[in-house]
């Protein structure tokens, strides 16, 4: 069976391995950052929504108690 790559590539140097490792670590950090950003934005939207609904209910209750 013939191989598609007929020539052997040289092994990676230490410098190349460090560069690949830094690329992988940067990718992991970006995935963590965006996951955190999504989580924080979902919580923020939920809190703002709850506050707006709660504020509306509080205003209606105060107006009802005042008699307007």
Secondary structure as UniProt FT lines:
FT   HELIX           14..66
//
